[in-house]
Amino acid sequence: MAGPGQTGRSGRPTLAVVGATGAVGTVMLQILSQRADIWGEIRLVASPRSAGRKLAVRGEETEVVALTEEAFDGVDVALFDVPDEVAERWAPLAAAKGAVVVDNSGTFRMDPDVPLVVPEVNPHAVRMRPRGIIANPSCTTLSMIVALGALHAEFGLRELVASSYQAVSGAGREGVATLRQQLSLVAGTELGTSPGDVRRAVGDHTGPFPEPVALNVVPWAGTAREDGWSSEELKVRDETRKILGLPVLPVAVTCVRVPVITTHSLTVHARFEGEVTVDKAREILATAPGVVLFDNPAAGEFPTPADVVGTDPTWVGRVRRALDDPTALELFVCGDNLRKGSALNTAQIAELVAAELS
Ligand SMILES: NC(=O)c1ccc[n+]([C@@H]2O[C@H](COP(=O)([O-])OP(=O)(O)OC[C@H]3O[C@@H](n4cnc5c(N)ncnc54)[C@H](OP(=O)(O)O)[C@@H]3O)[C@@H](O)[C@H]2O)c1
């Protein structure tokens, strides 16, 4: 599986970041600058619009190159942080040129020949990649799966019911720009007290969202699917099943967009094989890699996006046993959708691949 640049000038693998200028790509460059420096060249790639721009990575100004086949010359690992249609066209081309692709888009996640990997949960899957492509789960799934996977390993998951509270940066730079603009349009007003007034103030500035998101919550993310489900909701079901290896797990999810810039939250009702105790659940969550248990409501301690943004772990609070079911737990989970929810998980997968190549 090694690519042609495996023994590049520095003797370390060459990495390409495709989509380096986007919401995920920007955080990716920060993460690559903060984690152990295992890479030789780091090549930054984006659309021709961005070619020639300079971005900082590992403290060095690096010029962005346009996405072309030549951009993958000598690349060992290529991280794709681009829209679905761009990944669909270019990820197989990069793989054909010898790079191992780690893709953040939704294009390959459910392909049976593409592993869907969360290093804390199913790291072994990274090696089974007949297409040379590894998929990164969606940010909503990733925001809860590390905690859920740890509980599943101990208790055996039997059913999942979840609701998401999703940040606008889950819709990329355009999502962030839209909320900022809407906030400026509604700031300092009495809006939100009579029907339609927020909608009138926001006008056409709804960006990628079907309704105003400032001073509002919107029970919709993604595109319409059969029987009233959204694509985002089906992603969470399908991805959870694939990552945990539970192909018929009953999963019901409602995805909601909230006026938060970054960090997704979820309420989780998880039912297990047998009786569970809160003490055991807390012990598991307190020791699981990548999870922080922050759960003392009497002292005002539970995770919120305002505290969690910019951090790496999955934060869990409000751990309770279900009132009417001794086999089920209730949790509130927060995760930075641009870090563990996308760029960090991708970087961790790339590090697993680099360890194979070395
Ligand atoms: N935001 C999240 O929380 C999140 C989480 C998980 C996964 N994802 C997925 O990650 C991917 C990137 O999302 P994002 O939120 O970072 O999007 P974004 O902010 O809109 O950035 C898109 C990136 O793709 C590049 N791009 C667009 N069209 C291109 C083309 N034709 N050729 C080459 N590059 C092109 C852009 O380059 P220019 O700047 O040159 O236009 C930019 O670098 C998407 O598939 C998204 O679904 C996002």
The ligand as an SDF file (V2000), in Angstrom:
LIG
                    3D

 48 52  0  0  0  0  0  0  0  0999 V2000
  -17.7690   21.3010    8.7260 N   0  0  0  0  0  0  0  0  0  0  0  0
  -17.8450   20.1610    9.4070 C   0  0  0  0  0  0  0  0  0  0  0  0
  -18.1390   20.1240   10.6330 O   0  0  0  0  0  0  0  0  0  0  0  0
  -17.5720   18.8580    8.7260 C   0  0  0  0  0  0  0  0  0  0  0  0
  -17.4640   17.7350    9.5160 C   0  0  0  0  0  0  0  0  0  0  0  0
  -17.2090   16.5020    8.9290 C   0  0  0  0  0  0  0  0  0  0  0  0
  -17.0650   16.4290    7.5800 C   0  0  0  0  0  0  0  0  0  0  0  0
  -17.1900   17.5410    6.8090 N   0  0  0  0  0  0  0  0  0  0  0  0
  -17.0070   17.3780    5.3610 C   0  0  0  0  0  0  0  0  0  0  0  0
  -15.7080   17.8840    5.0190 O   0  0  0  0  0  0  0  0  0  0  0  0
  -15.7520   18.4190    3.7040 C   0  0  0  0  0  0  0  0  0  0  0  0
  -15.2850   19.8710    3.7430 C   0  0  0  0  0  0  0  0  0  0  0  0
  -16.2030   20.5960    4.5560 O   0  0  0  0  0  0  0  0  0  0  0  0
  -15.9600   22.0950    5.0280 P   0  0  0  0  0  0  0  0  0  0  0  0
  -17.0030   22.3210    6.0530 O   0  0  0  0  0  0  0  0  0  0  0  0
  -14.5310   22.3310    5.3520 O   0  0  0  0  0  0  0  0  0  0  0  0
  -16.3040   22.8870    3.6510 O   0  0  0  0  0  0  0  0  0  0  0  0
  -15.8870   24.3620    3.2130 P   0  0  0  0  0  0  0  0  0  0  0  0
  -15.5910   25.2130    4.4020 O   0  0  0  0  0  0  0  0  0  0  0  0
  -16.9480   24.8090    2.2690 O   0  0  0  0  0  0  0  0  0  0  0  0
  -14.5000   24.1490    2.4020 O   0  0  0  0  0  0  0  0  0  0  0  0
  -14.4760   23.4390    1.1730 C   0  0  0  0  0  0  0  0  0  0  0  0
  -13.0360   23.2080    0.7210 C   0  0  0  0  0  0  0  0  0  0  0  0
  -13.0770   22.4540   -0.5040 O   0  0  0  0  0  0  0  0  0  0  0  0
  -12.3490   23.1660   -1.5100 C   0  0  0  0  0  0  0  0  0  0  0  0
  -13.0040   22.9900   -2.8200 N   0  0  0  0  0  0  0  0  0  0  0  0
  -14.2730   23.2580   -3.1550 C   0  0  0  0  0  0  0  0  0  0  0  0
  -14.4880   22.9540   -4.4530 N   0  0  0  0  0  0  0  0  0  0  0  0
  -13.3080   22.5040   -4.9540 C   0  0  0  0  0  0  0  0  0  0  0  0
  -12.8800   22.0490   -6.2090 C   0  0  0  0  0  0  0  0  0  0  0  0
  -13.6970   22.0000   -7.2630 N   0  0  0  0  0  0  0  0  0  0  0  0
  -11.5830   21.6470   -6.3530 N   0  0  0  0  0  0  0  0  0  0  0  0
  -10.7350   21.6930   -5.2970 C   0  0  0  0  0  0  0  0  0  0  0  0
  -11.0930   22.1180   -4.0600 N   0  0  0  0  0  0  0  0  0  0  0  0
  -12.3680   22.5150   -3.8950 C   0  0  0  0  0  0  0  0  0  0  0  0
  -12.4240   24.6240   -1.0880 C   0  0  0  0  0  0  0  0  0  0  0  0
  -11.3600   25.3370   -1.7100 O   0  0  0  0  0  0  0  0  0  0  0  0
  -11.5010   26.9100   -2.0650 P   0  0  0  0  0  0  0  0  0  0  0  0
  -11.2870   27.6530   -0.7590 O   0  0  0  0  0  0  0  0  0  0  0  0
  -10.3980   27.1110   -3.0260 O   0  0  0  0  0  0  0  0  0  0  0  0
  -12.8680   27.1210   -2.6220 O   0  0  0  0  0  0  0  0  0  0  0  0
  -12.2540   24.4830    0.4270 C   0  0  0  0  0  0  0  0  0  0  0  0
  -10.8880   24.2900    0.7410 O   0  0  0  0  0  0  0  0  0  0  0  0
  -17.1750   18.2380    3.1950 C   0  0  0  0  0  0  0  0  0  0  0  0
  -17.2790   17.0380    2.4830 O   0  0  0  0  0  0  0  0  0  0  0  0
  -17.9800   18.1390    4.4840 C   0  0  0  0  0  0  0  0  0  0  0  0
  -19.1760   17.4160    4.3060 O   0  0  0  0  0  0  0  0  0  0  0  0
  -17.4170   18.7700    7.3410 C   0  0  0  0  0  0  0  0  0  0  0  0
  1  2  1  0
  2  3  2  0
  2  4  1  0
  4  5  1  0
  4 48  2  0
  5  6  2  0
  6  7  1  0
  7  8  2  0
  8  9  1  0
  8 48  1  0
  9 10  1  0
  9 46  1  0
 10 11  1  0
 11 12  1  0
 11 44  1  0
 12 13  1  0
 13 14  1  0
 14 15  2  0
 14 16  1  0
 14 17  1  0
 17 18  1  0
 18 19  2  0
 18 20  1  0
 18 21  1  0
 21 22  1  0
 22 23  1  0
 23 24  1  0
 23 42  1  0
 24 25  1  0
 25 26  1  0
 25 36  1  0
 26 27  1  0
 26 35  1  0
 27 28  2  0
 28 29  1  0
 29 30  1  0
 29 35  2  0
 30 31  1  0
 30 32  2  0
 32 33  1  0
 33 34  2  0
 34 35  1  0
 36 37  1  0
 36 42  1  0
 37 38  1  0
 38 39  2  0
 38 40  1  0
 38 41  1  0
 42 43  1  0
 44 45  1  0
 44 46  1  0
 46 47  1  0
M  CHG  2   8   1  16  -1
M  END
$$$$
